[in-house]
Amino acid sequence: MGYGVYEEPGNGRWAGYMVPAPCDYPGCEAEIDRGLGWKCEEHVEYTADGTESEVEGCGLFFCEEHRYETSDHHTVKPKPDSGHWTAWQLVDDSWEQWRVENPERVAKMRALVTEADLTWARAQLDDPEDDDRG
């Protein structure tokens, strides 16, 4: 199994290095992906006296600037999927079976996505050289 695209268990949030998203930090719109490299996971923190302790990560995704500001992470709420990602799921052939199997979710997604995002996604289908989902 790869980590390009997957749905996180428990919260139904799309993640993976092929899933474009803004940084989850409030007010930050830095474009990242939801790959493991941006995810706040279990890590070691050091106190002023040099003592180390393992800390459970929050599971959200942060840009380089906010990834290590872990003391703030407990107040952060996850941001929704990007419009580009949602539109991609609605138009790309590789998502057809998923769309058939999930009509209620697809209806909700269609209500949220903008025409600009759909236009972007369709343009990606026309340009196979441009495989940037962000």
N, CA, C and O atoms as a printed pandas DataFrame, in Angstrom:
     atom_number atom_name residue_name chain_id  residue_number  x_coord  y_coord  z_coord
0              1         N          MET        A               1    0.837   -1.183    0.000
1              2        CA          MET        A               1    0.000    0.000    0.000
2              3         C          MET        A               1    0.878    1.240    0.000
3              4         O          MET        A               1    1.856    1.307    0.744
4              5         N          GLY        A               2    0.544    2.206   -0.813
5              6        CA          GLY        A               2    1.288    3.438   -0.847
6              7         C          GLY        A               2    0.606    4.521   -0.033
7              8         O          GLY        A               2   -0.513    4.352    0.450
8              9         N          TYR        A               3    1.299    5.625    0.106
9             10        CA          TYR        A               3    0.761    6.741    0.867
10            11         C          TYR        A               3    0.487    7.952   -0.011
11            12         O          TYR        A               3    0.517    9.086    0.466
12            13         N          GLY        A               4    0.219    7.718   -1.298
13            14        CA          GLY        A               4   -0.111    8.807   -2.202
14            15         C          GLY        A               4   -1.451    9.426   -1.863
15            16         O          GLY        A               4   -1.572   10.649   -1.781
16            17         N          VAL        A               5   -2.453    8.594   -1.665
17            18        CA          VAL        A               5   -3.802    9.035   -1.303
18            19         C          VAL        A               5   -4.411    7.974   -0.402
19            20         O          VAL        A               5   -4.415    6.789   -0.737
20            21         N          TYR        A               6   -4.912    8.393    0.714
21            22        CA          TYR        A               6   -5.633    7.488    1.601
22            23         C          TYR        A               6   -6.584    8.303    2.467
23            24         O          TYR        A               6   -6.412    9.508    2.655
24            25         N          GLU        A               7   -7.570    7.626    2.978
25            26        CA          GLU        A               7   -8.521    8.275    3.873
26            27         C          GLU        A               7   -8.134    7.898    5.298
27            28         O          GLU        A               7   -8.022    6.718    5.628
28            29         N          GLU        A               8   -7.932    8.897    6.127
29            30        CA          GLU        A               8   -7.495    8.616    7.493
30            31         C          GLU        A               8   -8.609    7.942    8.283
31            32         O          GLU        A               8   -9.751    8.403    8.283
32            33         N          PRO        A               9   -8.268    6.854    8.953
33            34        CA          PRO        A               9   -9.279    6.177    9.761
34            35         C          PRO        A               9   -9.714    7.066   10.924
35            36         O          PRO        A               9   -8.905    7.769   11.528
36            37         N          GLY        A              10  -10.972    7.017   11.211
37            38        CA          GLY        A              10  -11.475    7.763   12.358
38            39         C          GLY        A              10  -12.022    9.136   12.040
39            40         O          GLY        A              10  -13.003    9.568   12.646
40            41         N          ASN        A              11  -11.398    9.839   11.087
41            42        CA          ASN        A              11  -11.903   11.187   10.788
42            43         C          ASN        A              11  -12.321   11.373    9.333
43            44         O          ASN        A              11  -12.877   12.417    8.990
44            45         N          GLY        A              12  -12.070   10.393    8.470
45            46        CA          GLY        A              12  -12.504   10.473    7.080
46            47         C          GLY        A              12  -11.824   11.553    6.275
47            48         O          GLY        A              12  -12.312   11.930    5.210
48            49         N          ARG        A              13  -10.710   12.056    6.761
49            50        CA          ARG        A              13   -9.995   13.127    6.071
50            51         C          ARG        A              13   -9.031   12.525    5.055
51            52         O          ARG        A              13   -8.334   11.554    5.348
52            53         N          TRP        A              14   -8.997   13.112    3.851
53            54        CA          TRP        A              14   -8.088   12.636    2.817
54            55         C          TRP        A              14   -6.677   13.088    3.144
55            56         O          TRP        A              14   -6.459   14.232    3.543
56            57         N          ALA        A              15   -5.725   12.189    2.974
57            58        CA          ALA        A              15   -4.328   12.489    3.249
58            59         C          ALA        A              15   -3.456   11.779    2.231
59            60         O          ALA        A              15   -3.935   10.962    1.444
60            61         N          GLY        A              16   -2.172   12.098    2.256
61            62        CA          GLY        A              16   -1.205   11.506    1.353
62            63         C          GLY        A              16   -0.444   12.575    0.600
63            64         O          GLY        A              16   -0.887   13.720    0.511
64            65         N          TYR        A              17    0.706   12.198    0.056
65            66        CA          TYR        A              17    1.552   13.183   -0.625
66            67         C          TYR        A              17    0.962   13.689   -1.933
67            68         O          TYR        A              17    1.493   14.641   -2.505
68            69         N          MET        A              18   -0.118   13.086   -2.428
69            70        CA          MET        A              18   -0.765   13.578   -3.645
70            71         C          MET        A              18   -1.986   14.442   -3.346
71            72         O          MET        A              18   -2.690   14.861   -4.264
72            73         N          VAL        A              19   -2.240   14.710   -2.059
73            74        CA          VAL        A              19   -3.418   15.483   -1.655
74            75         C          VAL        A              19   -2.982   16.907   -1.313
75            76         O          VAL        A              19   -2.401   17.133   -0.252
76            77         N          PRO        A              20   -3.254   17.867   -2.194
77            78        CA          PRO        A              20   -2.880   19.254   -1.901
78            79         C          PRO        A              20   -3.764   19.823   -0.801
79            80         O          PRO        A              20   -4.951   19.507   -0.713
80            81         N          ALA        A              21   -3.171   20.664    0.032
81            82        CA          ALA        A              21   -3.928   21.236    1.140
82            83         C          ALA        A              21   -3.193   22.450    1.684
83            84         O          ALA        A              21   -1.976   22.560    1.533
84            85         N          PRO        A              22   -3.924   23.362    2.316
85            86        CA          PRO        A              22   -3.243   24.441    3.025
86            87         C          PRO        A              22   -2.755   23.935    4.383
87            88         O          PRO        A              22   -3.289   22.959    4.911
88            89         N          CYS        A              23   -1.775   24.574    4.928
89            90        CA          CYS        A              23   -1.309   24.298    6.283
90            91         C          CYS        A              23   -2.498   24.429    7.236
91            92         O          CYS        A              23   -3.308   25.345    7.089
92            93         N          ASP        A              24   -2.611   23.530    8.202
93            94        CA          ASP        A              24   -3.727   23.562    9.144
94            95         C          ASP        A              24   -3.623   24.692   10.175
95            96         O          ASP        A              24   -4.598   24.970   10.873
96            97         N          TYR        A              25   -2.480   25.337   10.283
97            98        CA          TYR        A              25   -2.309   26.393   11.282
98            99         C          TYR        A              25   -3.257   27.560   10.971
99           100         O          TYR        A              25   -3.346   27.986    9.820
100          101         N          PRO        A              26   -3.958   28.075   11.974
101          102        CA          PRO        A              26   -4.923   29.168   11.737
102          103         C          PRO        A              26   -4.270   30.375   11.056
103          104         O          PRO        A              26   -3.215   30.852   11.476
104          105         N          GLY        A              27   -4.918   30.845   10.009
105          106        CA          GLY        A              27   -4.444   32.023    9.289
106          107         C          GLY        A              27   -3.350   31.749    8.280
107          108         O          GLY        A              27   -3.012   32.636    7.496
108          109         N          CYS        A              28   -2.787   30.555    8.271
109          110        CA          CYS        A              28   -1.721   30.226    7.323
110          111         C          CYS        A              28   -2.334   29.574    6.091
111          112         O          CYS        A              28   -3.128   28.640    6.202
112          113         N          GLU        A              29   -1.968   30.062    4.938
113          114        CA          GLU        A              29   -2.472   29.503    3.685
114          115         C          GLU        A              29   -1.346   28.877    2.858
115          116         O          GLU        A              29   -1.499   28.664    1.656
116          117         N          ALA        A              30   -0.224   28.587    3.505
117          118        CA          ALA        A              30    0.881   27.948    2.781
118          119         C          ALA        A              30    0.381   26.641    2.168
119          120         O          ALA        A              30   -0.283   25.850    2.837
120          121         N          GLU        A              31    0.702   26.421    0.901
121          122        CA          GLU        A              31    0.282   25.205    0.205
122          123         C          GLU        A              31    1.282   24.089    0.493
123          124         O          GLU        A              31    2.479   24.219    0.236
124          125         N          ILE        A              32    0.766   23.006    1.024
125          126        CA          ILE        A              32    1.560   21.813    1.294
126          127         C          ILE        A              32    0.780   20.627    0.730
127          128         O          ILE        A              32   -0.179   20.814   -0.019
128          129         N          ASP        A              33    1.177   19.440    1.079
129          130        CA          ASP        A              33    0.349   18.271    0.805
130          131         C          ASP        A              33    0.113   17.588    2.143
131          132         O          ASP        A              33    0.723   17.956    3.148
132          133         N          ARG        A              34   -0.741   16.625    2.160
133          134        CA          ARG        A              34   -1.010   15.916    3.409
134          135         C          ARG        A              34   -0.199   14.626    3.491
135          136         O          ARG        A              34   -0.684   13.590    3.947
136          137         N          GLY        A              35    1.042   14.720    3.039
137          138        CA          GLY        A              35    1.958   13.597    3.154
138          139         C          GLY        A              35    2.517   13.490    4.563
139          140         O          GLY        A              35    2.399   14.419    5.361
140          141         N          LEU        A              36    3.123   12.353    4.859
141          142        CA          LEU        A              36    3.641   12.101    6.197
142          143         C          LEU        A              36    4.715   13.098    6.618
143          144         O          LEU        A              36    4.910   13.329    7.811
144          145         N          GLY        A              37    5.415   13.691    5.649
145          146        CA          GLY        A              37    6.447   14.667    5.972
146          147         C          GLY        A              37    5.917   15.944    6.602
147          148         O          GLY        A              37    6.671   16.670    7.249
148          149         N          TRP        A              38    4.644   16.227    6.427
149          150        CA          TRP        A              38    4.029   17.441    6.982
150          151         C          TRP        A              38    3.148   17.138    8.192
151          152         O          TRP        A              38    2.587   18.051    8.798
152          153         N          LYS        A              39    3.028   15.876    8.539
153          154        CA          LYS        A              39    2.107   15.483    9.605
154          155         C          LYS        A              39    2.776   15.571   10.979
155          156         O          LYS        A              39    3.924   15.163   11.153
156          157         N          CYS        A              40    2.046   16.102   11.933
157          158        CA          CYS        A              40    2.514   16.155   13.320
158          159         C          CYS        A              40    2.230   14.792   13.950
159          160         O          CYS        A              40    1.087   14.451   14.253
160          161         N          GLU        A              41    3.299   14.031   14.136
161          162        CA          GLU        A              41    3.177   12.685   14.702
162          163         C          GLU        A              41    3.987   12.604   15.986
163          164         O          GLU        A              41    4.579   13.591   16.424
164          165         N          GLU        A              42    4.007   11.428   16.579
165          166        CA          GLU        A              42    4.785   11.248   17.800
166          167         C          GLU        A              42    6.211   11.725   17.569
167          168         O          GLU        A              42    6.812   11.423   16.538
168          169         N          HIS        A              43    6.749   12.467   18.522
169          170        CA          HIS        A              43    8.081   13.030   18.373
170          171         C          HIS        A              43    8.707   13.246   19.746
171          172         O          HIS        A              43    8.040   13.125   20.774
172          173         N          VAL        A              44    9.968   13.561   19.746
173          174        CA          VAL        A              44   10.695   13.822   20.984
174          175         C          VAL        A              44   10.795   15.333   21.179
175          176         O          VAL        A              44   11.118   16.068   20.246
176          177         N          GLU        A              45   10.516   15.786   22.394
177          178        CA          GLU        A              45   10.706   17.194   22.751
178          179         C          GLU        A              45   11.710   17.258   23.888
179          180         O          GLU        A              45   11.811   16.337   24.699
180          181         N          TYR        A              46   12.446   18.350   23.937
181          182        CA          TYR        A              46   13.460   18.550   24.965
182          183         C          TYR        A              46   13.075   19.737   25.836
183          184         O          TYR        A              46   12.621   20.764   25.332
184          185         N          THR        A              47   13.256   19.595   27.130
185          186        CA          THR        A              47   12.999   20.694   28.060
186          187         C          THR        A              47   14.249   21.555   28.159
187          188         O          THR        A              47   15.286   21.217   27.589
188          189         N          ALA        A              48   14.154   22.663   28.877
189          190        CA          ALA        A              48   15.285   23.579   29.019
190          191         C          ALA        A              48   16.487   22.904   29.677
191          192         O          ALA        A              48   17.629   23.275   29.405
192          193         N          ASP        A              49   16.242   21.921   30.536
193          194        CA          ASP        A              49   17.357   21.240   31.206
194          195         C          ASP        A              49   17.908   20.065   30.398
195          196         O          ASP        A              49   18.789   19.351   30.875
196          197         N          GLY        A              50   17.400   19.857   29.182
197          198        CA          GLY        A              50   17.909   18.816   28.304
198          199         C          GLY        A              50   17.206   17.482   28.428
199          200         O          GLY        A              50   17.564   16.525   27.742
200          201         N          THR        A              51   16.211   17.408   29.292
201          202        CA          THR        A              51   15.460   16.166   29.430
202          203         C          THR        A              51   14.611   15.960   28.180
203          204         O          THR        A              51   13.985   16.891   27.675
204          205         N          GLU        A              52   14.603   14.732   27.697
205          206        CA          GLU        A              52   13.783   14.445   26.521
206          207         C          GLU        A              52   12.566   13.621   26.906
207          208         O          GLU        A              52   12.612   12.805   27.826
208          209         N          SER        A              53   11.480   13.851   26.185
209          210        CA          SER        A              53   10.274   13.063   26.413
210          211         C          SER        A              53    9.563   12.860   25.083
211          212         O          SER        A              53    9.596   13.724   24.207
212          213         N          GLU        A              54    8.923   11.709   24.947
213          214        CA          GLU        A              54    8.148   11.445   23.748
214          215         C          GLU        A              54    6.783   12.088   23.902
215          216         O          GLU        A              54    6.140   11.971   24.945
216          217         N          VAL        A              55    6.350   12.765   22.856
217          218        CA          VAL        A              55    5.082   13.479   22.866
218          219         C          VAL        A              55    4.236   12.959   21.713
219          220         O          VAL        A              55    4.727   12.799   20.595
220          221         N          GLU        A              56    2.978   12.699   21.987
221          222        CA          GLU        A              56    2.079   12.249   20.930
222          223         C          GLU        A              56    1.758   13.438   20.022
223          224         O          GLU        A              56    1.464   14.528   20.514
224          225         N          GLY        A              57    1.810   13.241   18.712
225          226        CA          GLY        A              57    1.479   14.311   17.781
226          227         C          GLY        A              57   -0.022   14.520   17.676
227          228         O          GLY        A              57   -0.809   13.677   18.107
228          229         N          CYS        A              58   -0.411   15.649   17.099
229          230        CA          CYS        A              58   -1.835   15.968   16.986
230          231         C          CYS        A              58   -2.477   15.360   15.746
231          232         O          CYS        A              58   -3.703   15.286   15.664
232          233         N          GLY        A              59   -1.666   14.917   14.769
233          234        CA          GLY        A              59   -2.197   14.291   13.566
234          235         C          GLY        A              59   -2.580   15.255   12.460
235          236         O          GLY        A              59   -3.059   14.827   11.410
236          237         N          LEU        A              60   -2.376   16.557   12.676
237          238        CA          LEU        A              60   -2.691   17.537   11.640
238          239         C          LEU        A              60   -1.457   17.797   10.782
239          240         O          LEU        A              60   -0.384   17.252   11.045
240          241         N          PHE        A              61   -1.614   18.637    9.747
241          242        CA          PHE        A              61   -0.565   18.861    8.760
242          243         C          PHE        A              61   -0.156   20.332    8.764
243          244         O          PHE        A              61   -1.007   21.218    8.683
244          245         N          PHE        A              62    1.159   20.588    8.860
245          246        CA          PHE        A              62    1.661   21.947    8.999
246          247         C          PHE        A              62    2.820   22.213    8.055
247          248         O          PHE        A              62    3.593   21.315    7.721
248          249         N          CYS        A              63    2.926   23.461    7.633
249          250        CA          CYS        A              63    4.034   23.891    6.788
250          251         C          CYS        A              63    5.317   23.932    7.629
251          252         O          CYS        A              63    5.278   23.731    8.843
252          253         N          GLU        A              64    6.424   24.188    6.985
253          254        CA          GLU        A              64    7.723   24.233    7.656
254          255         C          GLU        A              64    7.714   25.229    8.823
255          256         O          GLU        A              64    8.276   24.953    9.883
256          257         N          GLU        A              65    7.085   26.366    8.627
257          258        CA          GLU        A              65    7.067   27.412    9.665
258          259         C          GLU        A              65    6.312   26.975   10.925
259          260         O          GLU        A              65    6.707   27.338   12.032
260          261         N          HIS        A              66    5.243   26.208   10.774
261          262        CA          HIS        A              66    4.384   25.873   11.913
262          263         C          HIS        A              66    4.494   24.431   12.398
263          264         O          HIS        A              66    3.898   24.082   13.417
264          265         N          ARG        A              67    5.231   23.602   11.704
265          266        CA          ARG        A              67    5.308   22.180   12.053
266          267         C          ARG        A              67    5.874   21.956   13.455
267          268         O          ARG        A              67    5.450   21.031   14.148
268          269         N          TYR        A              68    6.810   22.776   13.874
269          270        CA          TYR        A              68    7.470   22.547   15.160
270          271         C          TYR        A              68    6.928   23.420   16.287
271          272         O          TYR        A              68    7.470   23.406   17.392
272          273         N          GLU        A              69    5.883   24.168   16.027
273          274        CA          GLU        A              69    5.238   24.959   17.084
274          275         C          GLU        A              69    4.198   24.082   17.777
275          276         O          GLU        A              69    3.018   24.428   17.838
276          277         N          THR        A              70    4.650   22.955   18.292
277          278        CA          THR        A              70    3.746   21.928   18.792
278          279         C          THR        A              70    2.949   22.352   20.021
279          280         O          THR        A              70    1.886   21.788   20.285
280          281         N          SER        A              71    3.432   23.319   20.767
281          282        CA          SER        A              71    2.674   23.741   21.949
282          283         C          SER        A              71    1.363   24.414   21.538
283          284         O          SER        A              71    0.425   24.467   22.333
284          285         N          ASP        A              72    1.284   24.924   20.319
285          286        CA          ASP        A              72    0.063   25.561   19.810
286          287         C          ASP        A              72   -0.888   24.573   19.146
287          288         O          ASP        A              72   -2.064   24.888   18.962
288          289         N          HIS        A              73   -0.414   23.403   18.787
289          290        CA          HIS        A              73   -1.200   22.477   17.971
290          291         C          HIS        A              73   -2.492   22.007   18.638
291          292         O          HIS        A              73   -3.460   21.704   17.941
292          293         N          HIS        A              74   -2.531   21.941   19.953
293          294        CA          HIS        A              74   -3.728   21.415   20.621
294          295         C          HIS        A              74   -4.958   22.300   20.418
295          296         O          HIS        A              74   -6.082   21.850   20.636
296          297         N          THR        A              75   -4.759   23.541   20.007
297          298        CA          THR        A              75   -5.893   24.449   19.776
298          299         C          THR        A              75   -6.326   24.492   18.319
299          300         O          THR        A              75   -7.330   25.125   17.994
300          301         N          VAL        A              76   -5.589   23.832   17.443
301          302        CA          VAL        A              76   -5.824   23.921   15.996
302          303         C          VAL        A              76   -6.926   22.958   15.557
303          304         O          VAL        A              76   -6.971   21.803   15.980
304          305         N          LYS        A              77   -7.805   23.461   14.704
305          306        CA          LYS        A              77   -8.856   22.646   14.092
306          307         C          LYS        A              77   -8.430   22.335   12.654
307          308         O          LYS        A              77   -7.860   23.200   11.989
308          309         N          PRO        A              78   -8.691   21.132   12.164
309          310        CA          PRO        A              78   -8.299   20.792   10.794
310          311         C          PRO        A              78   -9.068   21.616    9.765
311          312         O          PRO        A              78  -10.259   21.882    9.926
312          313         N          LYS        A              79   -8.372   22.011    8.718
313          314        CA          LYS        A              79   -9.017   22.740    7.625
314          315         C          LYS        A              79   -9.657   21.739    6.670
315          316         O          LYS        A              79   -9.221   20.591    6.587
316          317         N          PRO        A              80  -10.688   22.171    5.952
317          318        CA          PRO        A              80  -11.321   21.263    4.987
318          319         C          PRO        A              80  -10.413   20.992    3.795
319          320         O          PRO        A              80   -9.407   21.672    3.591
320          321         N          ASP        A              81  -10.788   19.986    3.014
321          322        CA          ASP        A              81  -10.051   19.690    1.796
322          323         C          ASP        A              81  -10.032   20.915    0.894
323          324         O          ASP        A              81  -10.961   21.722    0.903
324          325         N          SER        A              82   -8.961   21.044    0.112
325          326        CA          SER        A              82   -8.874   22.167   -0.832
326          327         C          SER        A              82   -9.889   21.975   -1.954
327          328         O          SER        A              82  -10.271   20.852   -2.281
328          329         N          GLY        A              83  -10.310   23.076   -2.527
329          330        CA          GLY        A              83  -11.244   23.026   -3.648
330          331         C          GLY        A              83  -10.680   22.269   -4.836
331          332         O          GLY        A              83  -11.403   21.548   -5.524
332          333         N          HIS        A              84   -9.374   22.438   -5.076
333          334        CA          HIS        A              84   -8.742   21.725   -6.186
334          335         C          HIS        A              84   -8.806   20.221   -5.964
335          336         O          HIS        A              84   -9.109   19.469   -6.890
336          337         N          TRP        A              85   -8.527   19.782   -4.754
337          338        CA          TRP        A              85   -8.555   18.347   -4.472
338          339         C          TRP        A              85   -9.968   17.795   -4.638
339          340         O          TRP        A              85  -10.167   16.755   -5.266
340          341         N          THR        A              86  -10.938   18.492   -4.077
341          342        CA          THR        A              86  -12.328   18.045   -4.172
342          343         C          THR        A              86  -12.773   17.973   -5.631
343          344         O          THR        A              86  -13.418   17.008   -6.041
344          345         N          ALA        A              87  -12.429   18.989   -6.406
345          346        CA          ALA        A              87  -12.798   19.001   -7.821
346          347         C          ALA        A              87  -12.134   17.838   -8.561
347          348         O          ALA        A              87  -12.756   17.201   -9.412
348          349         N          TRP        A              88  -10.871   17.566   -8.233
349          350        CA          TRP        A              88  -10.162   16.450   -8.865
350          351         C          TRP        A              88  -10.902   15.139   -8.624
351          352         O          TRP        A              88  -11.049   14.327   -9.538
352          353         N          GLN        A              89  -11.362   14.935   -7.403
353          354        CA          GLN        A              89  -12.099   13.708   -7.090
354          355         C          GLN        A              89  -13.399   13.627   -7.893
355          356         O          GLN        A              89  -13.868   12.534   -8.207
356          357         N          LEU        A              90  -13.971   14.765   -8.219
357          358        CA          LEU        A              90  -15.248   14.795   -8.936
358          359         C          LEU        A              90  -15.111   14.612  -10.440
359          360         O          LEU        A              90  -16.087   14.247  -11.096
360          361         N          VAL        A              91  -13.930   14.853  -11.010
361          362        CA          VAL        A              91  -13.807   14.778  -12.472
362          363         C          VAL        A              91  -12.837   13.722  -12.988
363          364         O          VAL        A              91  -12.970   13.290  -14.134
364          365         N          ASP        A              92  -11.878   13.296  -12.195
365          366        CA          ASP        A              92  -10.877   12.365  -12.707
366          367         C          ASP        A              92  -11.451   10.955  -12.820
367          368         O          ASP        A              92  -12.152   10.488  -11.922
368          369         N          ASP        A              93  -11.146   10.284  -13.930
369          370        CA          ASP        A              93  -11.651    8.932  -14.179
370          371         C          ASP        A              93  -11.236    7.935  -13.094
371          372         O          ASP        A              93  -11.977    6.994  -12.807
372          373         N          SER        A              94  -10.084    8.127  -12.502
373          374        CA          SER        A              94   -9.624    7.172  -11.494
374          375         C          SER        A              94  -10.498    7.167  -10.245
375          376         O          SER        A              94  -10.410    6.248   -9.431
376          377         N          TRP        A              95  -11.336    8.182  -10.091
377          378        CA          TRP        A              95  -12.235    8.278   -8.938
378          379         C          TRP        A              95  -13.658    7.830   -9.266
379          380         O          TRP        A              95  -14.541    7.917   -8.412
380          381         N          GLU        A              96  -13.895    7.351  -10.487
381          382        CA          GLU        A              96  -15.248    6.991  -10.915
382          383         C          GLU        A              96  -15.890    5.939  -10.003
383          384         O          GLU        A              96  -17.020    6.120   -9.550
384          385         N          GLN        A              97  -15.184    4.857   -9.737
385          386        CA          GLN        A              97  -15.744    3.800   -8.883
386          387         C          GLN        A              97  -16.078    4.337   -7.490
387          388         O          GLN        A              97  -17.126    4.011   -6.932
388          389         N          TRP        A              98  -15.197    5.149   -6.938
389          390        CA          TRP        A              98  -15.449    5.738   -5.617
390          391         C          TRP        A              98  -16.705    6.612   -5.659
391          392         O          TRP        A              98  -17.523    6.579   -4.740
392          393         N          ARG        A              99  -16.850    7.397   -6.739
393          394        CA          ARG        A              99  -18.046    8.253   -6.863
394          395         C          ARG        A              99  -19.317    7.417   -6.916
395          396         O          ARG        A              99  -20.318    7.774   -6.294
396          397         N          VAL        A             100  -19.288    6.311   -7.651
397          398        CA          VAL        A             100  -20.456    5.418   -7.754
398          399         C          VAL        A             100  -20.796    4.830   -6.389
399          400         O          VAL        A             100  -21.971    4.716   -6.037
400          401         N          GLU        A             101  -19.788    4.463   -5.629
401          402        CA          GLU        A             101  -19.995    3.833   -4.327
402          403         C          GLU        A             101  -20.357    4.815   -3.213
403          404         O          GLU        A             101  -20.803    4.396   -2.145
404          405         N          ASN        A             102  -20.172    6.113   -3.447
405          406        CA          ASN        A             102  -20.377    7.116   -2.397
406          407         C          ASN        A             102  -21.233    8.289   -2.873
407          408         O          ASN        A             102  -20.784    9.433   -2.798
408          409         N          PRO        A             103  -22.444    8.043   -3.357
409          410        CA          PRO        A             103  -23.249    9.122   -3.940
410          411         C          PRO        A             103  -23.592   10.240   -2.952
411          412         O          PRO        A             103  -23.668   11.403   -3.350
412          413         N          GLU        A             104  -23.798    9.916   -1.686
413          414        CA          GLU        A             104  -24.143   10.967   -0.716
414          415         C          GLU        A             104  -22.960   11.905   -0.492
415          416         O          GLU        A             104  -23.120   13.124   -0.429
416          417         N          ARG        A             105  -21.775   11.319   -0.374
417          418        CA          ARG        A             105  -20.577   12.155   -0.193
418          419         C          ARG        A             105  -20.314   13.008   -1.425
419          420         O          ARG        A             105  -19.920   14.169   -1.312
420          421         N          VAL        A             106  -20.532   12.431   -2.598
421          422        CA          VAL        A             106  -20.326   13.164   -3.845
422          423         C          VAL        A             106  -21.284   14.349   -3.928
423          424         O          VAL        A             106  -20.886   15.434   -4.351
424          425         N          ALA        A             107  -22.523   14.158   -3.534
425          426        CA          ALA        A             107  -23.503   15.252   -3.553
426          427         C          ALA        A             107  -23.053   16.395   -2.644
427          428         O          ALA        A             107  -23.178   17.563   -3.011
428          429         N          LYS        A             108  -22.538   16.069   -1.478
429          430        CA          LYS        A             108  -22.037   17.101   -0.560
430          431         C          LYS        A             108  -20.828   17.819   -1.146
431          432         O          LYS        A             108  -20.690   19.035   -1.012
432          433         N          MET        A             109  -19.957   17.058   -1.792
433          434        CA          MET        A             109  -18.768   17.652   -2.400
434          435         C          MET        A             109  -19.156   18.602   -3.528
435          436         O          MET        A             109  -18.586   19.686   -3.650
436          437         N          ARG        A             110  -20.126   18.199   -4.356
437          438        CA          ARG        A             110  -20.566   19.055   -5.466
438          439         C          ARG        A             110  -21.126   20.382   -4.959
439          440         O          ARG        A             110  -20.969   21.416   -5.609
440          441         N          ALA        A             111  -21.775   20.352   -3.803
441          442        CA          ALA        A             111  -22.338   21.572   -3.227
442          443         C          ALA        A             111  -21.242   22.524   -2.735
443          444         O          ALA        A             111  -21.469   23.731   -2.642
444          445         N          LEU        A             112  -20.064   21.995   -2.422
445          446        CA          LEU        A             112  -18.987   22.808   -1.865
446          447         C          LEU        A             112  -18.000   23.343   -2.898
447          448         O          LEU        A             112  -17.404   24.402   -2.697
448          449         N          VAL        A             113  -17.827   22.628   -3.984
449          450        CA          VAL        A             113  -16.789   22.981   -4.947
450          451         C          VAL        A             113  -17.236   24.156   -5.825
451          452         O          VAL        A             113  -18.417   24.293   -6.143
452          453         N          THR        A             114  -16.275   24.996   -6.208
453          454        CA          THR        A             114  -16.582   26.145   -7.064
454          455         C          THR        A             114  -16.371   25.791   -8.530
455          456         O          THR        A             114  -15.689   24.819   -8.853
456          457         N          GLU        A             115  -16.954   26.578   -9.399
457          458        CA          GLU        A             115  -16.761   26.374  -10.833
458          459         C          GLU        A             115  -15.292   26.576  -11.206
459          460         O          GLU        A             115  -14.777   25.892  -12.091
460          461         N          ALA        A             116  -14.620   27.506  -10.536
461          462        CA          ALA        A             116  -13.197   27.741  -10.800
462          463         C          ALA        A             116  -12.367   26.498  -10.475
463          464         O          ALA        A             116  -11.441   26.157  -11.211
464          465         N          ASP        A             117  -12.696   25.830   -9.387
465          466        CA          ASP        A             117  -11.976   24.608   -9.032
466          467         C          ASP        A             117  -12.236   23.501  -10.049
467          468         O          ASP        A             117  -11.320   22.766  -10.418
468          469         N          LEU        A             118  -13.476   23.381  -10.500
469          470        CA          LEU        A             118  -13.803   22.379  -11.519
470          471         C          LEU        A             118  -13.078   22.668  -12.824
471          472         O          LEU        A             118  -12.592   21.749  -13.483
472          473         N          THR        A             119  -13.001   23.941  -13.200
473          474        CA          THR        A             119  -12.278   24.332  -14.415
474          475         C          THR        A             119  -10.805   23.956  -14.285
475          476         O          THR        A             119  -10.205   23.439  -15.227
476          477         N          TRP        A             120  -10.226   24.218  -13.113
477          478        CA          TRP        A             120   -8.832   23.847  -12.874
478          479         C          TRP        A             120   -8.652   22.336  -13.035
479          480         O          TRP        A             120   -7.730   21.895  -13.719
480          481         N          ALA        A             121   -9.514   21.552  -12.419
481          482        CA          ALA        A             121   -9.391   20.093  -12.466
482          483         C          ALA        A             121   -9.517   19.577  -13.897
483          484         O          ALA        A             121   -8.765   18.696  -14.313
484          485         N          ARG        A             122  -10.463   20.123  -14.641
485          486        CA          ARG        A             122  -10.630   19.691  -16.034
486          487         C          ARG        A             122   -9.407   20.048  -16.871
487          488         O          ARG        A             122   -9.021   19.295  -17.765
488          489         N          ALA        A             123   -8.799   21.196  -16.582
489          490        CA          ALA        A             123   -7.591   21.595  -17.309
490          491         C          ALA        A             123   -6.451   20.618  -17.024
491          492         O          ALA        A             123   -5.636   20.350  -17.907
492          493         N          GLN        A             124   -6.384   20.083  -15.801
493          494        CA          GLN        A             124   -5.351   19.100  -15.473
494          495         C          GLN        A             124   -5.525   17.835  -16.311
495          496         O          GLN        A             124   -4.544   17.200  -16.700
496          497         N          LEU        A             125   -6.770   17.478  -16.584
497          498        CA          LEU        A             125   -7.039   16.290  -17.399
498          499         C          LEU        A             125   -6.575   16.495  -18.830
499          500         O          LEU        A             125   -6.183   15.543  -19.505
500          501         N          ASP        A             126   -6.621   17.741  -19.291
501          502        CA          ASP        A             126   -6.217   18.060  -20.657
502          503         C          ASP        A             126   -4.705   18.187  -20.803
503          504         O          ASP        A             126   -4.198   18.180  -21.924
504          505         N          ASP        A             127   -3.971   18.302  -19.689
505          506        CA          ASP        A             127   -2.527   18.502  -19.723
506          507         C          ASP        A             127   -1.838   17.408  -18.911
507          508         O          ASP        A             127   -1.535   17.604  -17.734
508          509         N          PRO        A             128   -1.587   16.244  -19.544
509          510        CA          PRO        A             128   -0.991   15.131  -18.805
510          511         C          PRO        A             128    0.415   15.413  -18.281
511          512         O          PRO        A             128    0.876   14.719  -17.375
512          513         N          GLU        A             129    1.111   16.419  -18.828
513          514        CA          GLU        A             129    2.435   16.767  -18.353
514          515         C          GLU        A             129    2.376   17.462  -17.000
515          516         O          GLU        A             129    3.341   17.418  -16.237
516          517         N          ASP        A             130    1.248   18.106  -16.697
517          518        CA          ASP        A             130    1.087   18.834  -15.446
518          519         C          ASP        A             130    0.360   17.943  -14.464
519          520         O          ASP        A             130   -0.870   17.879  -14.466
520          521         N          ASP        A             131    1.121   17.252  -13.620
521          522        CA          ASP        A             131    0.519   16.322  -12.661
522          523         C          ASP        A             131    0.541   16.913  -11.256
523          524         O          ASP        A             131    0.623   16.172  -10.276
524          525         N          ASP        A             132    0.469   18.241  -11.146
525          526        CA          ASP        A             132    0.456   18.921   -9.850
526          527         C          ASP        A             132   -0.980   19.126   -9.420
527          528         O          ASP        A             132   -1.703   19.924  -10.016
528          529         N          ARG        A             133   -1.399   18.406   -8.383
529          530        CA          ARG        A             133   -2.781   18.483   -7.919
530          531         C          ARG        A             133   -3.049   19.716   -7.061
531          532         O          ARG        A             133   -4.178   19.913   -6.612
532          533         N          GLY        A             134   -2.045   20.543   -6.826
533          534        CA          GLY        A             134   -2.196   21.691   -5.926
534          535         C          GLY        A             134   -2.578   22.888   -6.658
535          536         O          GLY        A             134   -2.749   23.950   -6.058
